Every structure is written in structure tokens, then in C-alpha cells.
Amino acid sequence: MGLEQILTLLTTVACGFLLLLQVQGQDSASPIRTTHTGQIQGSLIHKKGLDVGVHSFLGIPFAKPPVGSLRFVPPEPPEPWSGVRNGTSYPAMCLQDITAMNMQALKLLKMTLPPIPMSEDCLYLNIYTPDHAHEGSNLPVMVWIHGGALVIGMASLYDGSMLAAMEDVVVVTIQYRLGILGFFSTGDQHARGNWGYLDQVAALRWVQQNIAHFGGNPDRVTIFGESAGGTSVSSHVVSPMSKGLFHGAIMESGVALMSSLISKSSEVVYRVVANLSGCEQVDSEALVNCLRDKSEEEIMAINKPMSLQAFKIIPGIVDGIFLPRHPKELLASADFQFVPSIIGVNNDEYGWIIPSSMSTTDSQKEIDRQTIKAILQRRAAQMMWPPEFSDLLMEEYMGNNEDPQLLQGQFKEMMEDFMFVIPALQVAHFQRFHAPVYFYEFQHRPNFFKDSKPSDVKADHGDEILFIFRSFWGGTQVDLTEEEELLSRMMMKYWANFARHGNPNSKGLPTWPMFDHDEQYLQLDIQPAVGRALKARRLQFWTKTLPQKIQELKEVKGSHGEFNSHPKTPPPHDKTGETEFAHQEEEEEEEEEEEEEEEEEEEDDDTICGSANCKLKQHSMASQSQGYQSNMKLNPLCEKLTATACGLLLLLFQIQGQDSARPIRTTHTGQVQGSLVHVKGTDVGVHTFLGIPFAKPPLGLLRFAPPEPPEPWSGVRDGTSHPAMCLQKADKINGLVMALLNLTPPSISMSEDCLYLSIYSPAHAHEGSNLPVMVWIHGGALVVGMASLYDGSILAATEDVVVVTIQYRLGVLGFFSTGDQHARGNWGYLDQVAALRWVQQNIAHFGGNPDRVTIFGESAGATSVSSHVVSPMSQGLFHGAIMESGVALLPDLISNTSEVMYKIVANLSRCEQVDSESLVNCLRGKSEEEILAINKAFRTIHGVVDGDFLPRHPQELLASVDFQPVTSIIGVNNDEFGWLLSTGMNISDTMKEMDRETLQDHLRNLSVQLMLPPEFGDLLMEEYMEDTKDPQTLQAQFLEMMADTTFVIPALQTAHFQCSHAPVYFYEFQHRPNFFKDIKPPHVKADHADELPFVFGSFCGNKIDLTEEEEMLNKMMMKYWANFARNGNPNGDGLFYWPVFDQEQQYLQLDLQPGMGRALKDHRFQFWTKTLPQKIQELKSAKNKHTEL
């Protein structure tokens, strides 16, 4: 490649960057913001001890008032208003009975609630934003959803000003319809229900449309809530209606699996409302019309808890729209949004506030063994469970205790486990396989409640809230001890970090590990600590032991007739816990009858499940989701648990142990037999399956066409030898291996029939292992490369992951385009998509988790990875991306037009046809040798904006946030043009003969060709060459310039685009491998691709000799990469902390002694993205002005 061609690459980047100017300025004490529906004026708040003021905007309408005909219907967009709306006073709270809240305020704070009016017209939100924020600030947004059992609560109880000021975030607090008005359902089209949830969706849509005007980033929205607010957040995670409206979720003491807050049927609520309303109509439409005519006072009478014990809590409903299925089913089938989450509980959830609001604290003081057992026996009888059910619970929680105080404590623990802890842990288990989950247990008893709550109460329900908001009950400041101040600052920082990056960790904070297979969680206390497997024995009891024993007892009962130990008279009525379950009883009995009828209908085709003789559909064998049973029933006090017991037995009958040396796996198209590889230095064997077809051979009419699914085969396919590489100049790879390793490369055949992949899986892995999957896309400028150069066995064995290496069409066969429908191009990228689809369909058979796929690649392979991030065709096929020395913004690897390529291929092919269809037909008739002859003209080849795989240029897609916000690792080496590329392009030899004047002349000539001012070359010379004339210095500076324009600046730009929407981890690899010391010149540092041996533990398929220090670097990098594949976060125990790339631009310096850097090449980045484009624009403008004169 000549120098002018090289410099063309450089200017492609320079011309592509635009200067962004932002208008800065300070708001007044009465700030005004413009929303889509009108202007609103807020106020300036100064917080004691803080230099940052906060602008508050209160009572902004996000929907029309839900009154009259809008009662019991989805919210509608708000009406526009003229003039400036006053946003300085709190909005009216939604209709509710605030007696309980006032009583709690009196007990806890010796005060009553502020006098806030109450109205059905209540769909408003409040915004708290730092006073420096303006449109373009792009601060993270935190949307708070209040709790209150879906029957009480208001946005104005939660003052977001401290959180906004201290953590530089925008806080939004929202309101939603409550009680009957929020959740009444007829179960049909006349009133589907979930109005309160739909209000929350409307508020989130309003945030997407308007929050940028308040300084917030609509692409970095975190929803958080507590109790029923946490349940709401969790419900949005599983609801298709909320997709894309938020990017992180925090669930405090509430999830969507809390049985009392979700129901499959609305019949119980319907009957009670119909009876209490005085509406005599019998059909649902008439009832809804009658209820719409009721006054607020009449609605309140129905709502009032003392008139109806069941409505102390009112559930949401499976309505087919907001909740298409029960959240448990959606989670089990991975039909939810894969967003990072914080999930947590307090260590005394049933300590005081809940039992006192349920009026059960007094009765608990007098509780004895017989009363508790009577309560549980009554429940067992209602649920048609064996009476021994109560004995199991008594044995687990009460033991042999007779002491009333101990019994009270154990009863409270049982209630909190059932209501909060077990559901939270289950949701964490479901979600952790698809996105990062951070779990906590809050353990601190607030000092200021010492005189309000009994001394035995620890961290009660809701106690963590004041440490997050630094206020309580409507902005009331509370006195914290010095230690509590630190706890509050720590928690606010964790929450805000998570909102900012999807990861709560940062420098100076105790590390909060992800909740993964180790089940680590953070114990939030004055002295925080890391715990492991929270309440593991209780979780085992509720999800395995109890359901299994109930099932066994039921079967014994079925074999020997009715138990004669049923109580002949109902146990005494209790006040201790029955109100918690009352509203579910009738519904559950009816569901039970329906389920029994369904079981009878299915008897003919059901499968017997082990010795338990329980019935389960055959397909449920495959639905044991992510190692956590998809049929798991969460709460034995509210649902039948036979499916759980059956599912667990199925797991016991799975084939365990070590596969043979000739493992066979079944794919969708046939069986394949692999081989067993022993990895030196590990005890883990690896099963390799080589050359599995993921598409039909792209021959004949399939040349220059999208790949088609592979044909099924009969018998067992041999998967023990490497597949043929795709057509390419093999001498380039051979020369590389010879030069670097002094080895003759293995003789691998070459063929156009090359769409195969290879799999490396730990030998212990089997279907159901759900190991993370890492799909490698090789580099080679899109013209050379093959899967077989990369041996995934060491990575698979060392890190317990499944590694997949894929091949794709290269050169002209992979990327030729006519620019129209006859050959759109990007065939190689479409091959990669086909391989990823194959992985989704088949990788579970090899022990991999299709919901935890990370794609990674280097150079053009990384450009491919980056292209999949922006391509709509790849959406949902992967969940993390690693880009090593390549992104989709690399100059000359993506083009808006195929015209140049088209002309070259047409000329070289000797096809005389002039139209594109004829040319494609002619090329399809060429032999492989003739295609290879055309290929030789291309040192690199580019993808094209085809309208399908790439609907627009990647830079446009990234800038407009039209891409998949997946967690990413992006990185470069610190000497990308050190030797490998410069040697391959003959740059080194060219530069040896070039002086300063010759180089300057080349740059000036290039300026003319690109229609840029001639000073363009001078600007580059000034930035990189300065005044030097020394040939060696000139060469070094020129190579740095090439590395910057080709790799570093595009990588940094991509990181900047993506980091506002998903966590990005950036690195610079800095180590010069010792095994290249005699091959590459001594001045070369970490050259292009030098990191690969440390990721795979081998190079070009060969094991290499590493020094002892390099062995440690190798293990560290494999651990980072595998942690990222496993959790979406590279950090882990014993590793140097890798921070996220955010506004501080921190990155990891990967070396024998790793370090942390900040703002990599910031001066160069400013030059390429601001200084150079700005000066070019100024020169162009001056030239145009002079021409006009």
C-alpha cells in the first residue's frame, strides 16, 4: 500500500468528526423549562451544607385527569397549556385513606403529614435537578415509584433534592391511581385493570419525551421503588409495554413475585366491589358505567380498608396487555427486559411497621404454639394440603420453642421470608443469567427510631429509604449520627453509580460483587460487608423441601384414601396473619379446581416424573430455565407447589458425570461427535466439536446471497477435524505464522464451502449447565482469517465457559455489492448473524446459556462485533460485546457506497455486462481460482450501508442512539502500528526514505484531492511532527498518527457514544510479549494483536512459552474476559479493579502490573474531534467568503 492510500485512511476519520457546541448558562431562582405541552416554572432550593442548588418542578401533569369517562381506562396524554404553569407546590395525592399514614407519622416522628389535598385528578410528577443542569447535560435520571400496597402513598412524601444535589442526578417522583381506581378489573374488555401500572408507563413515556429539557438523559433512566413500588419496578421489567422506557431497575423490599400484589384472576375483587358499590347491574359493562358515576366519597367508601379487610392490599392482574402472563412465567421463560438490577431486602421486614399497620402486633404478643399451628392448619385445610403442612412449617421455624417471645420472633421471620426474602431471591436467580444483578440486605436499625419502635426491631420495612433520600415523610430532615451520615452517603453513591453506569461500584466504596453462582451480596450497615448465599437453607426449604414433601404426602393420601387427621372443626379464627391471605383464598380454591380438571384432561399424554408419580408435560424437561426451575412456585402459602417438586425430581434424573472421550451432541439438524482434549495445567478436560455447519454451502446461486439454514444430516457427523477456511490469500497467514512463530502452519484446506463453526466446552458441561457463551469473530481486514487459528480450549477449561469460533465469507465473496437489490453486500456479516442464530438454537445442547452470549473479536473481528451492536438484524442474539483493536468507526471498513468496489470487480472480472444483474450472474459463473485472482486486488475490503444489516452508517446509528445498549469492553494496544501492520503495508520501508518535506508534500496533495484547505496537511504536521527532521522520530510520530486515526480515536468515540446507554469498560494493552523479543524491533511496544495470546492462552493455534509474570497476565485477562461474559462486569475477587468508562474516562492499563489511567490520549482526541474539524471549517468559511468578495 502506498503512502497516499494510507493517508486517505487518516483523513476519512478527520473529515467524519463534527464539532459540537453547547450553550452553557446558569438558571435563575425561578427557572422555566419547556415541555412538549407547555412551559413550567420551578423554584431554587438550597440544601444545608451543600454548594449545589436544586431546581424543583412540582406537579407537572403527565396525563389527562382520569375522571368521568376516563375513570377505569388507560391514561391519555396531557392537554397542552398556554402561558407558564406554576410548578412550586405539591400536586394533590390520589384518592386513598391516609389514616394509617398519619398514624405512622405520629408514632415515628411525632408529627402529622403536611396538608396536601386529595383528588382523583392526581396524575402528576415532580422533578429535582441540579441547578447547573441544562438541556444537553445528559445527567442520569432516577424515577421513583412510591410504595403503599397499591392503596396509599404519594410522590410528595419523597424529596429528591438531596439525592439530586449530592450525586448530580435528575430525580423524578411520580404518582399513579391507587386502590379501586388504580386496580379494579372486570377481567374483560370493559375494564382490564392495572390502571395504576399504566399510569406509571405514561409517566415513563413522558420522561422519555421531556427529561432532556431538565438536563436529564432519556437513554440513562433508572426506575427505583420500595415495597409496592419495588413490585411496580419489577413488573415493568417483565412488561412488554415498558420496553425501552428505562435502562436499570432498583427493587427495594418488593418484587413482582410477591403473591399478595399480583393475581391471575379479578373475580374476588370484582364480586366485592359489585356488592359494596350498590350497583345492581349484573354484567361487567353496566357495573363499570355505574362505578363511573360514583362520587369520590362513594369510591372512598369502597376503598376504605376498615370496610373491607381484603383491600388493605389490592393486587395487579394478569391482563394480557401490561402483564401478558404471570410475572413468574415471564421470568422463567426469559420473556423480560435484560436490564441491570439492584434487588434487596431489610433484615427485619416484618419487624414493626407492617404488623402494626395490619393491627397484628398486639395479638402476636399473646401468641403461643397452638395458635400458630391452628393458623397454619386452617390454611392447609383451605388449600387441600395434607395437615402435616403445618407441622413442616412449625418444625422449620418454631422448632421446639414454647417461649412466646421466641415464637413471636420466629413467626415474624416466617412472614418476612414468605412475603419478601424468598420472592426477592427468586427474582434475582431468574434475572442474573441475563443481566447483572446486585443484591443487598440492609441491616442497620436507624438511631432516630430508637424511641419509636421496640428494641428488638432491627432494619424494619422501609428503613433504608431515608438513607437514600436523606429525608423522611415529605422532606422532613432527620438527625443522623456521624456513622449514619457516612452510611447515607455510601448508599446514595451506590444508587447513583448504578443509575449512571449500571454498576454501583466506584473508587472509594467497598466492592459490591454481582449476584452470580456464588450468590454474593452486600450487607449494608455502618460497617458494610460481603455475604454469601443469603438464607440459603430457608430458600432450599421453601423452593425444594416443602413442595417436595407436600407432593409426597399428597401421593400417599391418593394411594391410601383420605387422611383421617383433618380437623373436624375449623381452628379458631386468628388475627395474626390471616388478613395477609384473605383476599386470595376464594380465588385459589377456584384455580385449584380448574387445574385439577386440566390435569385430568392431560393424563393421556403426560410424562411420569420419577418415583413421585407427578405429572408434567414432556416439554418441561427443556424448560428448566438457567439452572433455576422454570416451574417453581414461589409461595407455598398461596399457590400449589406440585410443579416445583416435579421439576426438582426431573433435575435429579438428569444425566450427570463425565462424558466419554468421544462425546456426541444433538443439534437441530443432526448429531455431531467431538473429541476430548486435556488442557495442560488444569484438571478440566474440554470437549471440542469442530466444523459444525451453521448454513448451507454458499455455492452457485447462493454466492452473493444471504446464508440459508443448513440441511439436516442422518447418522453422526464427525466433528474432530478443522473445517476448510474460506477463500483467501492463504500465503498471508502462512507468512505471518512463519514470521512470528518460526512454524509451518497446519495444512488446512480452502474452499468456498466454509460456513462452519467450532465449539470448545468443558467436559463436565451438559444440557442445563447454562455456562456463559463466548463467540469469537476472527480478524484479518475482512479478506483473510479462519476460526481454526484460535483454539478456545484453554479459555473454556480455565474459566468454565463455552467458546465458539466462527467463519464467514471473506473478500469479494463476503462483501461485494452492486448497491442495489441484485447484490446488497455484507454477505460476511450476514454469515455471522446466521452463526449467532445457530448459537441461540443449539448452544444449550453443549452446556451453554443462549441468554448469556458475548461476542468478541479483534481488528476486523472487533469491527464486526461493533457492527452487530448497531445492526437491527443482530438484536437479541447476544448480550455483551468485546471489541479488541477495532470498532465500526474504523476508517475504510464501512462505506456509504459500493461504487469504487463495483468498478474494480467489474474491470478485473472481464465480465462485459454493464448492468448489475448481469455482472452478478457472470460472477456466479466464475471458478474459485478466478475469484481468488480478483481478491488479490484488495488488501482490505469494506462493508457497506446496505439498508438491511446497516440501515445507516454506524456513526449515524451511534450518534442517534439507534443501537443495542449492551455492556461492552472496548480497547486498543499502545503501539497498534508498531510492526505487524506497518510491515504488512510496507510503511516502514517507505518511511525510511522519506524526509519532512516529502511527507508534507504528500499531505498537501491529499488535501487537494479531498477538497480540503491545503493547510490541512500543515495542521497534521504541526500536531504530530512538530519541528523534528530526524527520520526515526518522523517515522515514530507518523506511526502514532496512523494508530490514532485508525484505531485509538474511533475506539474512544465509540466508547463515548455507548457509555451513556450501557456500561463500557475501556482498556489499553501495554505489554510487549517476551516471545516476540527476537522477531520484532526493540522499539515496538504492544503491537496490533499482541493481546490475543493472553486472551486465548495460545497464538495461531499454538501453545506459547510465557514467562511467570506473563502467565499471571494471561490468567488475569482470561478472568476479566470470562467475568464479563458471565456477569456483564469484568471485575471479580482478586483482580485489580476495572472502573467503568464514564465522564471521568477511567480505563484499565493492562500490563504485568495493571494500573488505572484517565482520559486516554485526551489531547489527541480533542485535536481529531474538535480542533481539526473546527479549523478546517474556519478555513473553508474564509475561502468561501473570499470567493464571494
KASULDA-V851535 format. One line per field, one symbol per residue. psi: psi as a letter, one per 20 degrees, with the letter a starting at -180 (. if undefined). burial: I if it has 9 or more other C-alpha atoms within 8 Angstrom, else O. A space follows every 10 residues. Layout:
psi->???
burial->???
//
This chain:
psi->prhhhghhgg hgggiiqqpp ppprrpraim qpqpaiirqp pbrpppppjq iprpppoqlp pjrqpmrcii pkrqqqqqqq qrapqpljqq rqqqprojgg ghggggggjl rrqqnprpqh njnrrqpoqq iiqrpihlqq poopoqakjj hrrqhiiooj ggggghjlrp pppqrqqrcg hhjpqijaih nhakhghhgg ghghhgghhi hhijjqoijm pppqrqchhh hgghhhhiph hjpiiriqpp oolprijohi jpqiqjgggg ggggghhjpi qhqhghgghg hhiqrhhhgh hhhphiiohh khppqrqnii fgnhrqhghg ghjkmrpmqq qpprrqjlhk gghghhhjki gghhhjqrgh gghgghhghg ghjkqqhigh hggggghhcj qiphgggggh ggggghgghg gggghggggg hiihqpppqq opjpophijh ihqqhipcor pihighihik rpmkjopqoq rhhhghgggg ghggghgghg ijpiqrpiqp poqqobhilq rpoorgnqrp rpmplhgggg ghifgghghg gghhhgghhj aqpjjpphqq rqprjgihhh igiiggghgg hggghhghhh hjhhjqppnb iikqppqhii hiknpljpph jppgoiiiqq jhhggghhhg hhjqpraprr imqpqpaiir qppbrppppp iqiprpppoq lppjrqpmrc iipkqqqqqq qqqrapqplj qqrqqqprnh hggghggggh ikqpqqnprp qhnjnrrqpo pqhiqrpihl qqpoopoqak jjhrrqhiio ojhgggghjl rppppqqqqr bghhjpqija ihnhakhghh ggghghgggh hihhijjqoi jmpppqrqch hhhgghhhhi phhjpiiriq ppoolprijp qjipqiqjgg ggggggghhk piqhqhghgg hghhiqrhhh ghhhhiiohr qqrqoiifgn hrqhhggghj kmromqpqpp rrqjlhkggg ghghjkgggg hhjpaggggh gghghhgghj kqqhighhgg ghgghcjqip gggggghghg gggghhgggh ggggggghii iqpppqqopj pophijhjgq qhipcorpji ighigijrpk jppqoqrghh gggghgghgg ghgghgijpi qrpiqppoqq obhilqrpoo rhnqrprpmp lgghghghif gghghggghg ghghghgh.
burial->OOIOOIIIII OIIIOOIIOO OOOOOOOOOI IIIIIOIIII IIIIIOIOOI OIIIIIIIII IIIIIIOOOI IIIOIOOIOO OOOIIOIIOI IIIIIIIOOO OIIIIIIIOO OOIOOOOIII IIIIIIIIII IOIIIOIIII IIIIIIIIII IIIIIIIIII IIIIIOIIII IIIIIIIIII IIIIIIIOOI IIIIIIIIII IIIIIIIIII IIIIIIIIII IIIIIIIIII IIIIIIIIII OIIOIIIIII IIIIIIIIII IIIOIIIIII OOIIOOIOIO OOOIOIIIOI IIOIOIOIII OIIIIOOIII IIIIIIIIIO OIIIIIIOII IIIIOIOOII IIIIIIIIII IIIIIIOIOI IOIIIOIIIO IIIIIIIIII IIIOIIIOII IIIIIOIIOO OOOIOIIIOI IIIIIIIIII IIIIIIIIII IIIIIIIIII IIIIIIOOII OOIOOOIIII IIIIIIIIII IIIIIOOOOI OOOIIIIIII IIIIIIIIII IIIIIOOOOO OIIIIIOOII IIIIIIOIII IOIOOOOIII IIIIIIIIOI IIIIIOIOOO OOOOOOOOOO IOOOOIIIIO IIIIIOIIIO OIOOOOOOIO OOOOOIOOII OIOIIIIOOO IOIIIIOOII IIIIIIOIII IIIIIIIIII OOOOOOOOOO OIIIIIIOII IIIIIIIOIO OOOIIIIIII IIIIIIIIOO OIIIIOIOOI OOOOOIIOII OIIIIIIIIO OOIIOOIIOO OOOOOOOOOI IIIIIIIIII IIIIIIIIII IIIIIIIIII IIIIIIIIII IIIIIIIOII IIIIIIIIII IIIIIIIIIO OIIIIIIIII IIIIIIIIII IIIIIIIIII IIIIIIIIII IIIIIIIIII IIOIIOIIII IIIIIIIIII IIIIIOOIOO IIOOIIOOIO IOOOOIOIII OIIIOOOIOI IIOIIOOIOI IIIIIIOOII IIIIOOIIOO OOIOOIIIII IIIIIIIIII IIIOOIIIOI IIOIIIOOII OIIIIIIIOO OIIIOIIIII IIOIIOOOOO IOIIIOIIII IIIIIIIIII IIOIIIIIII IIIIIIIIII IIIOOIIOOO OOOIIIIIII IIIIIIIIIO IOOIOIOOOI IIIIIIIIII IIIIIIIIII IOOOOOOIII IIOOIIIIII IIOIIIIOIO OOOOIIIIII IIIIOIOOII OOOOOOOOO
//
